Amino acid sequence: MICDCRLPICDLDFAPSPLISPEGRGSTVLICRCLVVLVVALTLATVEPAFAADRGQIVGTVDRAEQVKSVVAVHRDSNNKKFVGKCDATTGRFTIDGLPVGTEYDVIIDFATARLEGVSFKVPRSDYEEEQPLSDEDIKVIKTKTLELNKFENEVDVLTIEGNIQHGAILLNKRRTTPFYESKPGEIVWRAELWHFERPDETWLKRQDEQFILLYRERLQASEYAKKSLTFDPSLGGVALTNEVPKADVGRIKLPDSKAGVRLRDGRQKPAELPEKVSSP
């Protein structure tokens, strides 16, 4: 360690001693100042690991690494705050560091002209001792109520409905393709949202403590929207980091093709249960 003895770390007032010459007293002061610097540095060194302990890391490996443009972790509860990671263009190994622990993140990978985006369908556990999934009737009711509540967009894709007998998560891809206030010719509004429903008693209700989780909101030309290639993937969503387990490995990721469209990569509902598109009049 190199210390700069010229820094005025402290002023030490030594009483003159007949046993120490003036030159010797000057050397003693300089040595003491260096010792003070050393003590401070050692103290900071012991504090730094404690600060680093509340930061986590997400790692994984992606194929076609040469196509990857960026890898980020997004924190939905902090207005979609993003943490940029690094990806090795040869091995495809990526690392996202400096993530505050005690929360969850969605991983987003931009590649070629497309995006692969994590989304979380986690819901609270039900009150039943043995967990029960959503029934076909539950899915039908939630879908109907979702479409009834949606007022602005005239085209709604219900990409999936997940959850249990008391809690549901709904991923929506919505568009307003008809004219709206101050809209320009060919302009649309595109929104992707995650809604949550709950059934405290016998009736399914949209959660009152949150409006929705906004994933995207854009005002753009219909021709630009038609070029978008976005694939949602629940295996990259809700990645939890804790003090006990501050590192998460999302494993090997196979990138989807980059064809145009907004889709869900791993929907758990059968295609017959959910229409691809629902249009409002």
Order of alpha helices (4+ residues) and beta strands (2+ residues): alpha-beta-beta-beta-beta-beta-beta-beta-alpha-beta-beta-beta-beta-beta-alpha-beta-beta-beta-beta-beta
